[in-house]
Amino acid sequence: MNAERLALVLRLTGIGWYVAVCIGGGALGGWWLDGRTGWSPLLTLLGLALGLAVALVGMMRMLLSIFAADTDD
């Protein structure tokens, strides 16, 4: 495997981790806040929705930068 391919694989793996951390962090943060406020499951669902939105925007930006770099070469 050449260096360019390895760099692409690592970038795509990083995007996967980013998405997982955003969604999991949003859900866990909402769950934690639900335990503090007693508003279960409202804040868990809001945290999950926020995590999904952040993950989607971030993933799209990262993928667009990969595609842009690929077309420049």
N, C-alpha and C positions, 0 to 999 in steps of 0.2 A: 504494500500500500504506500503510495507516494505521500509527500507532505501535504499537498493541497487537499487530497481526499481525506486524510486524517484530520485536517483542520475543519473541513466541512462536517465530518461526523461529530467532532467535538462541539462545534457550534450548534448542531441540531440536538445533541444530547443536552446541552445547556438550555436550549429553549424548552425541552421537555421538563427539565427540573424547574425552570422558572414557572411554567404553567402549574405544575404540581404544588409548588410552594405557595403560589398566589391563591389557588383554590383551597388548599388545606389550611393555610394561614387565615384566610377569611372565615372559613367555617369554624376553626378552632377559636379564633378571636370572638366571633359571635356567640359561640357556646359558652366561653368564659364569661362574657358580659351577661348572658342569660342567667348564669348562676349567681351573678352579683345583683342583678336587678329583679329577677323572678319573672321576666317577660318571655319565658320559654314558649315557643320556638321562634319568636319574631326576630330576635337579633341574630340567631344562627342562620336563618334564611337570608336576612339582609347581608350578613357577612359573606355568605356563600355567593350571593348575587354580585356583591362588590368584588370579591375575589375572581369570579368568572369574567367580569367586565375588565378588570385590570389585566388578567391573563390574556384575554382576547386582544386587547389593544397592544400590549407588549409583544405578544407573539407575532402579530401582524407587522409591527415595526421591525422586529428582528428578521423575519422572513423577507420582508421587502429589501432590507439591507443586504441580505445574502443574494437575492435575485439581482439586485443592482450591481453588486460586485461581480457576479457571474457574467452579466452582459457586457461589463467593461473590459473583460479579458478577451 
